[in-house]
Amino acid sequence: MRPPPPADWPFAEHSRIVACAPHRWHVQQFGTGPDVVLLHGAGAATHSWRGLAPLLAPHVRLTLLDLPGHGFTQVGSRNRFGLAETSADITSLLSSLGVVPKAIIGHSAGAAIALRLSLDAGRILPVVSINGAFQMFGGIAGVVFPLMAKALAINPLTVPLFTAGASRARTRRMLDGTGSVLDDHGIDLYHRLISDRDHVSGALSMMAQWSLDRLVRDAAHLDAPVLLLAGDRDRTVPPKISREMAARLTHGTLIHETDLGHLMHEEAPQIVAERCLSFLSIQGADPA
């Protein structure tokens, strides 16, 4: 069984483990106002909201969670890492918590989950997408990469070898490759995750089962407003991905952030908070 987050983990005082089939979820809740859910991207955890969440909490009640296999969420079924399954399981979790979100904020793969949740909500559920990962790799990579991820995920030697070679310098290089600049504390938190075998295994399993075809087809039918924030320095998910999704959506609004990368909510939380709160206020999800 996975342990709870350590005392020095961001917002650890708000952490609890919630058993909701099929997983044991790490959940953090705090703030005052309408419910807003935050969904991190692949390979991250609730720590990625450490700068943004305190700026939102005076206006809304936040629910943060670690995706299956990520951070401190313990997987109960290794066959439910796909987008549809993950979205369905998060819906069950939110229901068990009594959370009826007024909006969802998602980063990267978390933005894809947020769109899926909005599509399936049966009501208008606004979404903020931060560098949303709405497209798989193109060409042969789109075929080979998921197969590689699946092979790595099921090879019992892969994860120990990866985590054993995880140095702080390599973590910094990986994060620099996103186009974002993080402080030493942010690098340390990611390094701790990358050194965790269960976390790495969960991230690989998610990539192995990920498919966005249905989401892209369904996007045109989404009635909810969507704010898409795209960092022009993003070297992980090119800004054109957000631009193409905005064109598919009936109520999509695209904003380019010229000097920010993939982890914009971590390197410039004040800017992202202002964008989110303005959007939420227009949608009636922020009472202030």
C-alpha atoms as one frame of an Amber mdcrd trajectory, in Angstrom:
protein
   0.000   0.000   0.000   1.347   3.419  -0.936   2.120   5.735   1.976   0.506
   9.166   2.256   2.578  12.176   1.147   5.323  13.316   3.521   4.762  16.312
   5.757   6.830  18.591   3.511   4.790  17.823   0.373   2.825  20.851  -0.901
  -0.551  21.092   0.881   0.141  17.884   2.840  -2.003  19.237   5.672  -4.994
  18.896   3.336  -4.130  15.409   2.073  -6.215  12.314   2.607  -6.491   8.912
   0.975  -9.936   8.119  -0.405 -10.874   4.564  -1.345 -13.141   4.727  -4.381
 -13.077   1.737  -6.700 -10.900   0.788  -8.343  -8.191   3.028  -6.821  -7.066
   4.525  -3.524  -6.876   8.217  -4.392  -4.695  10.929  -2.953  -6.998  13.957
  -2.613  -6.474  17.485  -1.304  -9.330  19.931  -0.697  -9.200  23.529   0.504
 -10.490  27.000  -0.319 -13.857  28.736  -0.134 -16.546  29.064  -2.772 -17.839
  27.060  -5.746 -16.118  23.735  -6.428 -13.302  23.701  -8.982 -11.258  20.567
  -9.770  -7.563  20.684 -10.710  -6.133  17.865 -12.874  -2.372  17.608 -13.367
  -0.605  16.210 -16.426   1.150  12.915 -17.108   4.196  12.411 -14.921   3.189
  15.114 -12.442   1.116  15.177  -9.234  -0.764  17.614  -7.005   2.521  19.400
  -6.282   2.321  21.035  -9.718  -0.432  23.344  -8.387   1.698  24.618  -5.484
   1.879  28.151  -6.908  -1.530  28.454  -8.553  -3.804  26.863  -5.937  -3.167
  29.431  -3.153  -4.107  32.216  -5.581  -7.393  30.493  -6.464  -8.352  29.249
  -2.998  -9.741  32.583  -1.694 -12.303  32.469  -4.506 -13.197  28.799  -5.004
 -13.052  25.487  -3.150 -10.387  23.378  -4.803 -10.203  19.629  -5.208  -6.785
  18.375  -6.219  -6.109  14.716  -6.928  -3.279  12.521  -8.123  -4.185  10.658
 -11.303  -4.118   6.835 -11.144  -0.599   5.560 -10.572   0.749   9.069 -10.110
   2.034  10.702  -6.946   0.348   9.028  -3.992  -2.686   7.446  -5.696  -2.487
   3.669  -5.524  -3.741   1.812  -8.575  -6.420  -0.802  -8.064  -6.649  -1.895
 -11.701  -3.915  -1.607 -14.298  -6.461  -1.818 -17.126  -8.027   1.574 -16.403
  -5.352   4.063 -17.433  -7.073   5.102 -20.683  -8.789   8.457 -21.111 -12.349
   7.107 -20.977 -11.644   4.885 -17.970  -9.760   7.581 -16.079 -12.549  10.087
 -16.679 -15.193   7.615 -15.513 -13.216   6.792 -12.366 -12.714  10.484 -11.546
 -16.455  11.023 -11.983 -17.078   8.276  -9.422 -14.526   9.778  -7.054 -16.050
  13.262  -7.245 -19.498  11.803  -6.643 -18.237   9.969  -3.553 -16.775  13.253
  -2.293 -20.016  15.104  -2.924 -18.219  17.450  -5.324 -20.243  18.912  -8.194
 -17.656  21.056  -9.974 -18.543  24.405 -11.472 -15.392  24.229 -13.585 -12.342
  22.060 -14.211  -8.787  23.266 -14.736  -6.476  20.779 -16.418  -2.854  20.815
 -17.492  -1.550  18.838 -20.489  -3.097  15.339 -20.290  -5.228  16.653 -17.416
  -6.810  19.095 -19.877  -7.816  16.188 -22.122  -9.433  14.512 -19.112 -11.178
  17.792 -18.265 -12.703  17.996 -21.761 -13.853  14.378 -21.524 -15.458  15.062
 -18.144 -17.211  18.133 -19.542 -18.476  16.206 -22.559 -19.893  13.471 -20.325
 -21.261  15.737 -17.575 -24.746  16.163 -19.028 -24.584  19.863 -18.149 -22.541
  22.950 -18.962 -19.169  22.415 -17.285 -16.561  25.093 -18.184 -12.949  24.046
 -18.699  -9.594  25.814 -18.505  -6.944  24.033 -20.548  -3.295  24.797 -19.782
  -1.171  23.596 -22.702  -3.690  20.836 -23.354  -2.295  17.596 -24.828  -5.052
  16.957 -27.366  -3.008  15.141 -29.973  -0.898  12.012 -30.061   2.474  11.915
 -31.770   2.162  12.149 -35.532   3.322   9.674 -38.172   5.120   6.503 -37.215
   5.764   7.865 -33.714   2.022   7.788 -33.076   2.149   4.026 -33.576   5.528
   3.215 -32.095   5.478   5.369 -28.947   2.420   3.770 -27.281   3.841   0.334
 -28.095   7.179   1.322 -26.560   5.442   2.681 -23.483   3.470  -0.542 -23.128
   6.616  -2.644 -23.463   8.435  -0.507 -20.907   5.497  -0.613 -18.508   5.315
  -4.403 -18.492   9.082  -4.996 -18.339   9.913  -5.479 -14.649  13.491  -4.254
 -15.189  12.641  -0.971 -16.895  11.331   1.067 -13.989  14.122   0.130 -11.513
  16.738   0.968 -14.154  15.070   4.299 -14.878  14.696   5.342 -11.261  18.190
   4.122 -10.357  19.599   6.464 -12.986  17.494   9.421 -11.909  19.918  12.175
 -10.945  19.031  15.728 -10.038  20.943  16.929 -13.103  18.909  14.641 -15.380
  15.678  15.853 -13.780  16.714  19.445 -14.453  17.490  18.616 -18.098  14.095
  16.932 -18.506  12.297  19.953 -17.064  14.356  22.383 -19.129  13.138  20.438
 -22.153   9.567  21.602 -21.454  10.484  25.199 -22.248   9.719  26.266 -18.677
  12.105  27.467 -15.997  11.390  26.137 -12.490  12.991  27.066  -9.184  15.089
  24.618  -7.170  12.109  23.575  -5.024  10.085  22.629  -8.097  12.978  20.626
  -9.503  13.394  18.809  -6.192   9.715  17.810  -6.097   9.848  16.397  -9.625
  13.094  14.616  -8.819  11.429  12.889  -5.886   8.637  11.691  -8.177  10.983
  10.540 -10.930  12.903   8.535  -8.314   9.689   6.730  -7.269   9.170   3.390
  -9.020   5.396   3.322  -8.581   5.019   6.826 -10.001   7.172   6.091 -13.061
   5.307   2.833 -13.659   1.979   4.663 -13.442   3.055   7.345 -15.915   4.287
   4.719 -18.408   1.076   2.709 -18.066  -0.997   5.821 -18.703   0.923   6.599
 -21.899   0.608   2.995 -23.049  -3.213   3.071 -22.836  -3.804   6.673 -23.925
  -5.957   7.408 -26.984  -7.408  10.769 -28.018  -9.299   9.831 -31.201 -12.755
   9.856 -29.650 -12.102  13.086 -27.741 -11.039  14.894 -30.902 -14.123  13.630
 -32.745 -16.460  14.651 -29.920 -14.943  18.080 -29.258 -17.159  19.849 -31.796
 -20.230  18.764 -29.802 -19.094  20.362 -26.532 -21.467  23.163 -25.507 -19.380
  24.343 -22.554 -17.007  27.320 -22.777 -13.325  26.402 -22.855 -10.377  28.708
 -22.212  -7.196  27.409 -23.834  -3.907  28.823 -22.546  -0.960  28.029 -24.825
   2.661  28.783 -23.954   4.571  29.836 -27.035   7.783  28.423 -25.536   6.176
  25.009 -24.920   8.500  22.340 -26.326   6.376  19.444 -25.033   2.976  20.260
 -26.577   3.336  22.759 -29.442   0.972  25.767 -29.257  -0.614  24.724 -32.539
  -2.283  21.832 -30.679  -4.298  24.293 -28.581  -4.959  26.409 -31.663  -6.346
  23.424 -33.568  -8.527  22.374 -30.639  -9.851  25.929 -30.244 -10.933  25.796
 -33.895 -12.838  22.562 -33.246 -14.692  23.876 -30.227 -17.929  25.841 -30.494
 -17.055  28.015 -27.490 -13.267  27.895 -27.373 -11.139  30.947 -26.518  -7.399
  30.756 -27.160  -4.840  32.926 -25.365  -1.136  32.730 -26.216   1.361  33.359
 -23.429   4.437  34.465 -25.347   7.170  33.936 -22.750   5.957  30.759 -21.027
   6.534  27.054 -21.569   4.725  23.796 -20.891   4.703  24.253 -17.102   3.404
  27.815 -17.261   1.220  27.371 -14.178   4.359  26.566 -12.192   6.698  29.209
 -13.589   4.136  32.049 -13.696   1.210  31.151 -11.392   0.123  34.789 -11.026
  -0.473  35.163 -14.764  -2.357  31.869 -14.985  -4.409  32.696 -11.879  -5.518
  36.003 -13.402  -6.581  34.215 -16.593  -8.456  31.532 -14.668 -10.236  33.877
 -12.275 -11.324  36.185 -15.082 -12.732  33.211 -16.994 -14.416  31.709 -13.931
 -15.983  35.059 -13.054 -17.501  35.354 -16.517 -18.852  31.794 -16.222 -20.329
  32.480 -12.789 -18.021  30.007 -11.055 -16.272  32.714  -9.055 -18.511  34.695
  -6.706 -15.921  37.383  -5.986
